[in-house]
Amino acid sequence: MDAVLERLAALEAKVRETLTGLEEARRAREALQAQIRALEADLRAREQEIVSLMAERERDGAELARLRGERDEVRTRVEGLLTEIARLEAAVQGAGV
């Protein structure tokens, strides 16, 4: 009978040990799930930031193209004015002034 009681006590100890292990595993799983949720939220925030940065980059590209067009237009006007000045100077010199 003592052997049966000892065996029963050993089995009860194993059951308690197993239950403790299961509880620890459950807590670890919950912690990992919380960590996964936090990482997913961070990923969504970063994806949103990327979309925002890409839109900003596109706006900057359009602004750059517009400014380059303006620069080319101003350059053309300046070249035209310089040509006109050179023509007027030639005319003045040709008139003997």
C-alpha positions in Angstrom: 0.0 0.0 0.0 2.9 2.4 0.8 4.2 1.8 -2.7 0.9 2.7 -4.2 0.7 5.9 -2.1 4.3 6.8 -3.0 3.5 6.2 -6.7 0.3 8.3 -6.4 2.3 11.1 -4.7 4.9 11.0 -7.4 2.1 11.2 -10.1 0.5 14.1 -8.3 3.8 15.9 -8.2 4.2 15.3 -11.9 0.7 16.6 -12.6 1.5 19.8 -10.6 4.8 20.2 -12.4 3.0 19.7 -15.8 0.3 22.2 -14.8 2.9 24.7 -13.8 4.7 24.2 -17.1 1.5 24.7 -19.0 0.7 27.9 -17.1 4.2 29.2 -17.9 3.8 28.3 -21.5 0.4 30.0 -21.7 1.9 33.2 -20.2 4.8 33.1 -22.6 2.4 32.6 -25.5 0.3 35.6 -24.4 3.5 37.7 -24.0 4.6 36.7 -27.5 1.1 37.5 -28.9 1.2 41.0 -27.3 4.7 41.5 -28.8 3.4 40.4 -32.2 0.5 42.9 -32.0 2.9 45.7 -31.1 5.2 44.8 -34.0 2.2 44.7 -36.4 1.1 48.1 -35.2 4.6 49.4 -35.7 4.7 47.9 -39.1 1.4 49.6 -40.0 2.7 52.9 -38.8 5.9 52.5 -40.8 3.9 51.6 -43.9 1.8 54.7 -43.4 5.0 56.8 -43.1 6.4 55.3 -46.3 3.2 56.2 -48.2 3.4 59.7 -46.8 7.0 60.1 -47.7 6.4 58.7 -51.2 3.6 61.3 -51.7 5.9 64.0 -50.4 8.6 62.9 -52.8 6.2 63.0 -55.7 5.1 66.5 -54.8 8.8 67.5 -54.5 9.5 66.0 -57.9 6.6 68.0 -59.4 7.8 71.2 -57.8 11.4 70.6 -59.0 10.1 70.1 -62.6 8.1 73.3 -62.3 11.1 75.2 -61.0 13.4 73.8 -63.7 10.8 75.0 -66.3 10.8 78.4 -64.7 14.6 78.5 -64.7 14.7 77.6 -68.4 12.1 80.3 -69.2 14.1 82.9 -67.3 17.3 81.8 -68.9 15.6 82.1 -72.4 14.4 85.6 -71.5 17.8 86.7 -70.2 19.5 85.4 -73.3 16.9 87.3 -75.4 17.6 90.5 -73.4 21.4 90.0 -73.8 20.9 89.6 -77.5 18.8 92.8 -77.6 21.4 94.7 -75.6 24.1 93.6 -77.9 22.0 94.6 -80.9 21.3 98.0 -79.4 25.0 98.5 -78.5 26.0 97.6 -82.0 23.4 100.1 -83.3 24.7 102.8 -81.0 28.3 102.2 -82.1 27.3 102.1 -85.7 25.6 105.5 -85.3 28.9 106.9 -84.1 27.8 107.9 -80.7 
